[in-house]
């Protein structure tokens, strides 16, 4: 029997994974514009209520579950077959065509060259769903073959891998280097040791409580340094600005941990270094 083919551009599962790959890659490259373009397409075409969203959920239901019972896998296939036939096929095709058009405009045809980890499974499931919808009596034998393939996919032992077990020293160093480069580019100078230490904690800390304690300490130290500097500062204009800055620091939220809040604390670390130099000078 010849190998069945399918149009990967119209495979919802593959397209979705490729969009996620673009978002991840462009965020690492600090290309927020392209990352946002991909995010907009995901939000537009895969939002609940669209036929693309329904088909994507159906595909995941045939790939992701960890099933140990053959009879349960058969039941899932039966329900999936029914679900595939109640979808609005014409609307689904229109949505796929519009998505392909928008992808071509935003990223070009090289977008489809991205390798997807579960390509074979997604292709197999898409072929089966297409066969179910076509409902051709002379194609029953081929449909049965693909049902058997998806049945095997459902019964595969899908081990849930913890994040801790996936830690890799080389990847960890890469993440830290990316973060350091990102902040070096932003501030136009090399980071001091406190800032580097803060980035490492941000990347690797397994406890939000522990990281919050670090941020609280930086915040408190910065306010104390400003109070000390206000005593020795000879500029009336600068002195008048110190109290408002301290008041703003008091309101700085240490429980919200993201790139934006980290940037603020990176600036505080720089401020501390500058205040220490002025006080000692």
C-alpha positions as CSV (number, residue, x, y, z in Angstrom):
1,X,0.0,0.0,0.0
2,X,1.4,3.4,-0.9
3,X,2.0,5.9,1.8
4,X,-0.8,8.4,2.3
5,X,0.0,12.1,2.1
6,X,-1.6,15.1,3.5
7,X,-1.3,18.9,3.2
8,X,0.7,20.0,6.2
9,X,-0.4,23.6,5.6
10,X,-3.9,22.6,6.4
11,X,-3.0,20.5,9.4
12,X,-4.3,22.5,12.4
13,X,-2.0,20.7,14.9
14,X,1.2,21.3,12.9
15,X,0.4,24.9,12.2
16,X,-0.4,25.6,15.9
17,X,2.9,24.1,17.0
18,X,4.8,26.1,14.3
19,X,3.2,29.3,15.6
20,X,4.3,28.5,19.1
21,X,7.8,27.8,17.8
22,X,7.9,31.3,16.2
23,X,6.8,32.9,19.4
24,X,9.4,31.1,21.5
25,X,12.2,31.7,19.0
26,X,11.5,35.4,18.5
27,X,11.1,36.1,22.3
28,X,14.6,34.6,22.8
29,X,15.9,36.8,19.9
30,X,14.1,39.8,21.6
31,X,12.1,40.3,18.4
32,X,8.8,41.3,20.1
33,X,7.2,42.4,16.9
34,X,7.4,39.0,15.2
35,X,6.5,37.2,18.4
36,X,3.4,39.4,18.8
37,X,2.4,38.8,15.2
38,X,2.4,35.0,15.8
39,X,0.5,35.5,19.1
40,X,-2.2,37.5,17.4
41,X,-2.7,34.7,14.9
42,X,-3.1,32.2,17.7
43,X,-5.6,34.4,19.5
44,X,-7.5,35.2,16.3
45,X,-7.8,31.7,14.8
46,X,-7.6,29.3,17.8
47,X,-10.0,31.1,20.2
48,X,-12.9,29.1,21.6
49,X,-15.9,29.1,19.2
50,X,-13.8,28.8,16.0
51,X,-13.8,25.6,14.0
52,X,-10.0,25.6,14.1
53,X,-10.2,25.5,17.9
54,X,-12.6,22.6,17.8
55,X,-10.4,20.6,15.4
56,X,-7.3,21.3,17.4
57,X,-8.9,20.1,20.6
58,X,-10.1,17.0,18.7
59,X,-6.6,16.2,17.5
60,X,-5.1,16.7,21.0
61,X,-7.7,14.3,22.4
62,X,-6.4,11.6,20.0
63,X,-2.7,12.2,20.8
64,X,-2.2,13.5,24.4
65,X,-4.2,11.2,26.7
66,X,-2.3,8.5,28.6
67,X,-4.6,5.5,28.0
68,X,-3.9,2.0,29.3
69,X,-7.2,0.3,28.2
70,X,-7.7,-0.8,24.6
71,X,-11.5,-0.7,25.1
72,X,-11.3,2.9,26.3
73,X,-9.1,3.8,23.3
74,X,-11.8,2.3,21.0
75,X,-14.5,4.4,22.8
76,X,-12.4,7.5,22.3
77,X,-12.0,6.8,18.6
78,X,-15.8,6.3,18.3
79,X,-16.6,9.6,20.1
80,X,-13.9,11.4,18.0
81,X,-15.4,10.1,14.8
82,X,-18.9,11.5,15.8
83,X,-17.4,14.8,16.8
84,X,-15.4,15.2,13.5
85,X,-18.6,14.8,11.5
86,X,-20.6,17.5,13.3
87,X,-18.0,20.2,12.7
88,X,-18.8,22.8,10.1
89,X,-16.5,21.6,7.3
90,X,-17.0,24.6,5.0
91,X,-16.3,27.1,7.8
92,X,-13.3,25.1,8.9
93,X,-11.9,25.2,5.4
94,X,-12.5,29.0,5.2
95,X,-10.7,29.5,8.5
96,X,-7.7,27.4,7.4
97,X,-7.4,29.3,4.1
98,X,-7.5,32.6,6.0
99,X,-4.9,31.4,8.5
100,X,-2.6,30.2,5.7
101,X,-3.0,33.6,3.9
102,X,-2.1,35.6,7.1
103,X,0.9,33.3,7.8
104,X,2.2,33.8,4.3
105,X,1.9,37.6,4.6
106,X,3.5,37.7,8.1
107,X,6.2,35.1,7.8
108,X,6.5,33.9,4.2
109,X,6.4,30.3,3.0
110,X,9.6,29.3,4.9
111,X,7.3,29.3,8.0
112,X,6.2,25.7,7.0
113,X,9.7,24.4,7.0
114,X,9.9,24.4,10.8
115,X,10.2,20.9,12.3
116,X,7.5,19.8,14.7
117,X,8.2,17.2,17.3
118,X,5.0,15.2,16.9
119,X,4.7,15.7,13.1
120,X,4.1,12.0,12.4
121,X,1.3,11.7,14.9
122,X,-0.4,14.9,13.9
123,X,-0.2,13.9,10.2
124,X,-1.7,10.5,11.0
125,X,-4.6,12.0,13.0
126,X,-5.3,14.6,10.4
127,X,-5.6,12.0,7.7
128,X,-8.0,9.9,9.8
129,X,-10.2,12.9,10.6
130,X,-10.3,13.8,6.9
131,X,-11.3,10.2,6.1
132,X,-14.0,10.3,8.7
133,X,-15.5,13.5,7.3
134,X,-15.3,12.2,3.7
135,X,-17.2,9.1,4.8
136,X,-16.4,7.2,1.6
137,X,-17.6,3.6,1.6
138,X,-14.9,2.5,-0.9
139,X,-12.3,3.9,1.5
140,X,-13.2,1.9,4.6
141,X,-10.1,-0.3,4.4
142,X,-7.8,2.6,4.5
143,X,-9.8,4.3,7.3
144,X,-9.6,1.2,9.4
145,X,-5.8,1.1,9.0
146,X,-5.5,4.7,10.2
147,X,-7.9,4.0,13.1
148,X,-5.5,1.2,14.2
149,X,-2.6,3.6,14.0
150,X,-4.3,6.2,16.1
151,X,-5.4,3.5,18.5
152,X,-1.7,2.6,19.0
153,X,-0.9,6.3,19.6
154,X,-3.6,6.5,22.3
155,X,-2.0,3.4,24.0
156,X,1.5,4.7,23.9
157,X,3.2,5.1,27.2
158,X,3.4,8.9,27.6
159,X,5.7,9.5,30.4
160,X,5.2,12.8,32.2
161,X,8.6,14.3,32.6
162,X,9.2,16.7,35.5
163,X,10.8,20.0,34.8
164,X,13.6,19.2,37.3
165,X,14.6,16.1,35.4
166,X,14.9,18.2,32.2
167,X,17.5,20.6,33.7
168,X,20.6,20.7,31.5
169,X,23.7,22.7,32.5
170,X,24.3,23.7,28.9
171,X,20.8,25.0,28.5
172,X,20.9,26.7,31.9
173,X,24.1,28.6,30.9
174,X,22.4,29.6,27.6
175,X,19.4,31.0,29.4
176,X,21.6,33.0,31.7
177,X,23.7,34.3,28.9
178,X,20.6,35.3,26.9
179,X,19.2,37.2,30.0
180,X,22.6,38.9,30.6
181,X,23.0,39.9,27.0
182,X,19.4,41.2,27.0
183,X,20.0,43.5,30.0
184,X,23.5,44.5,28.8
185,X,22.0,45.7,25.5
186,X,19.2,47.5,27.4
187,X,21.5,49.4,29.9
188,X,24.5,49.8,27.5
189,X,27.0,48.6,30.0
190,X,28.2,45.4,31.6
191,X,26.2,44.1,34.6
192,X,27.7,44.2,38.0
193,X,28.0,41.1,40.1
194,X,24.8,41.8,42.1
195,X,22.8,42.1,38.9
196,X,24.3,38.9,37.5
197,X,23.4,37.1,40.7
198,X,19.9,38.4,40.6
199,X,19.4,37.1,37.0
200,X,20.7,33.6,38.0
201,X,18.2,33.5,40.9
202,X,15.4,34.7,38.6
203,X,16.2,31.9,36.1
204,X,16.9,29.0,38.5
205,X,15.1,29.7,41.8
206,X,12.6,27.0,42.5
207,X,11.0,29.0,45.3
208,X,9.1,32.2,44.6
209,X,9.1,32.9,48.3
210,X,12.9,32.7,48.4
211,X,13.2,35.1,45.4
212,X,10.7,37.5,46.9
213,X,12.9,37.6,50.0
214,X,15.9,38.6,47.8
215,X,13.8,41.4,46.2
216,X,12.6,42.6,49.6
217,X,16.2,42.9,50.7
218,X,17.3,44.8,47.6
219,X,14.4,47.2,48.0
220,X,15.1,47.8,51.7
221,X,18.8,48.3,51.1
222,X,18.1,50.8,48.3
223,X,15.8,52.8,50.6
224,X,18.4,52.8,53.4
225,X,21.2,53.9,51.0
226,X,19.0,56.8,49.8
227,X,18.3,57.9,53.4
228,X,22.1,57.8,54.2
229,X,22.9,59.7,51.0
230,X,20.3,62.4,51.8
231,X,22.3,63.2,54.9
232,X,25.6,63.9,53.0
233,X,24.1,65.2,49.8
234,X,24.9,68.9,49.3
235,X,22.4,69.6,46.5
236,X,19.1,70.9,47.7
237,X,17.4,70.0,44.4
238,X,18.6,66.4,44.7
239,X,17.6,66.2,48.4
240,X,14.1,67.2,47.5
241,X,13.8,64.4,45.1
242,X,15.0,61.6,47.4
243,X,11.9,61.4,49.6
244,X,9.5,61.0,46.7
245,X,11.8,58.2,45.3
246,X,11.8,56.4,48.7
247,X,8.0,56.6,48.8
248,X,7.8,55.1,45.3
249,X,10.1,52.3,46.4
250,X,7.8,51.5,49.3
251,X,5.1,50.8,46.8
252,X,7.2,48.6,44.6
253,X,5.6,45.1,44.4
254,X,8.0,42.3,45.1
255,X,5.4,39.6,44.7
256,X,5.0,40.1,40.9
257,X,7.9,38.4,39.3
258,X,8.4,38.9,35.6
259,X,10.9,40.5,33.1
260,X,9.4,43.9,33.7
261,X,9.6,43.8,37.5
262,X,13.1,42.3,37.3
263,X,14.2,45.3,35.2
264,X,13.2,47.6,38.0
265,X,15.2,45.7,40.5
266,X,18.1,45.6,38.1
267,X,18.0,49.4,38.2
268,X,17.9,49.3,42.0
269,X,21.1,47.2,42.0
270,X,22.7,49.8,39.8
271,X,21.5,52.6,42.0
272,X,22.9,50.9,45.1
273,X,26.4,50.7,43.4
274,X,26.3,54.3,42.4
275,X,25.2,55.5,45.9
276,X,28.0,53.4,47.5
277,X,30.5,55.1,45.2
278,X,29.2,58.5,46.1
279,X,29.1,57.8,49.8
280,X,32.6,56.4,49.9
281,X,33.9,59.1,47.6
